Amino acid sequence: MDITALYNISSGAIQTAAKNATAGVKTTSNESEDTFGAIFQTALDNINQTNSYLSDAENEELKFAMGLTQNTHDLTISLEKASTALQYTVAVRDRLLEAYKELMQMQI
């Protein structure tokens, strides 16, 4: 898997991190660690955001089930946000695992 596939990801945060990673042609080991750290931190932030959406969706379901709210619109929106975020996170995970497997199969 070529790293240029990261540019096809629609998340602005990951695109920015990927562009910043390739901005400097000459990198020292410290700069490459910072680049990896930035991309890793962005991935963690996206996972935390996904967890937040899932938690919000669960809270809306509980409110609706207990009769605390009659607004199905908020319930539907929170469920769709959670579903989309989870699908995105799984797609990114699959891409990363695919890249890792390809790196592991390289001959040295």
HELIX and SHEET records of a PDB file:
HELIX    1   1 ILE A    3  ASN A    8  5                                   6    
HELIX    2   2 GLY A   12  ALA A   23  1                                  12    
HELIX    3   3 SER A   29  MET A   66  1                                  38    
HELIX    4   4 THR A   72  GLN A  105  1                                  34    
END                                                                             
